[in-house]
Amino acid sequence: MARYCFDGTMTGLMSCVFRAFAFKEFDVTVTANPHAQNGLFDDFVQVASNDEHGQRVWQGLKQKVSASSLRAFYFAFLSEQEQAFQILFDFAVYVFQNQRPVDKDYGHHAVIGMSQWAKQVGREKHRMEAFVRFKKCKDGLFLSLVKPDFNVLPIITKHFKERYQDQTWLIYDEQRKYGIYYDLKEVHQIEMNAEAIDTQLHIGHSQDFSIELDDEEVLYDQLWKDYFNSVNIQARKNMKLHIQYVPKRYWRYMNEKTL
């Protein structure tokens, strides 16, 4: 069995598929484990990201699978999980080894596996779109700090751009240390110091953005909490059902769930 190590990018994964067919190595283990990249596992082949090879493989997939399957492939990749990377590699190999369409062949482990990972990422996408809350800063920027399970910022950009077109906003992924920033025209990907943002949000300014909260933000925050408490019927409270629809890990984003 061959072992490939890539850099964790989509281009890198596509380059692994290209190499597999170039060397006719189809029983392959793929990994984005940095320890393998550092040479601790000498039997791993370091596959460099090659834009040309990556594009050829991606274009080939576009010709052989449906748009929904291509979308599922991308969603599964955004899970950033080693198991998902292996499934996507196996899926691509399975597609190219068959002349007939196979992206609906759910009897194959890679086809069903890709679908399952895509659904998990899709659920996280929808929850982020529903539960993200912004804090207004003194410079007019609306800021939200998030820690999604998967790398969903690329696939929630369209939703927030369409919904909040009249204000500048920043959604920052503290875990992956990058964010998406809307300047009233375009959305840009930026990198900042997440720890500094989280600290300065309460006490002052960041070197990159002024993130001191607007004076009215505290008032709006309290008004929302009061409204939530007033419409909440204690006698009909069902915490088990509530947690089922709004898992506790999302409460940190919601004003009504914070002190």
SULRA-V435360 format. One record per backbone hydrogen bond with DSSP energy under -0.5 kcal/mol. NH is the residue of the N-H (numbers start at 1). CO is the residue of the C=O. Records with the same first field share a line. If there is no record, write none. Layout:
BEGIN
NH->CO + CO
END
This chain:
BEGIN
2->27
4->29
5->45
6->31
13->9
14->10
15->11
16->12
17->13
18->14
19->15
20->16
21->17
22->18
23->19
25->20
26->24
28->26
29->2
30->28
31->4
36->33
37->33
38->34
39->36
40->35
42->40
44->41
45->3
46->44
47->5 + 45
48->46
54->50
55->51
56->52
57->53
58->54
59->55
60->56
61->57
62->58
63->59
64->60 + 61
65->61
70->66
71->67
72->68
73->69
74->70
75->71
76->72
77->73
78->74
79->76
80->77
85->81
86->82
87->83
88->84
89->85
90->86
91->87
92->88
93->89
94->90
95->91
96->92
97->93
98->95
105->102
106->104
108->105
112->108
113->109
114->110
115->111
116->112
117->113
118->114
119->115
120->116
121->117
122->118
123->119
124->120
125->121
126->122
127->123
128->124
129->125
130->126
131->127
132->128
135->143
137->141
138->212
139->210
140->137
142->168
143->135 + 141
144->170
146->144 + 172
151->78
152->150
155->152
156->152 + 153
157->153
160->156
161->157
162->158
163->159
164->160
167->164
169->182
170->142
171->180
172->144 + 170
173->171 + 178
174->146 + 172
175->146
177->173
178->173
179->190
180->171
181->188
182->169
183->181 + 186
188->181
190->179
194->192
197->193
198->194
199->195
200->196
201->197
202->199
203->199
204->200
206->209
211->209
213->201
214->136
217->214
218->214
219->215
220->216
221->217
222->218
223->219
224->220
225->221
226->222
227->223
228->224
229->225
230->226
231->227
232->228
233->231
234->232
236->233
237->234
242->238
243->239
244->240
245->241
246->242
250->247
251->248
253->250
254->251
255->253
257->254
258->255
END
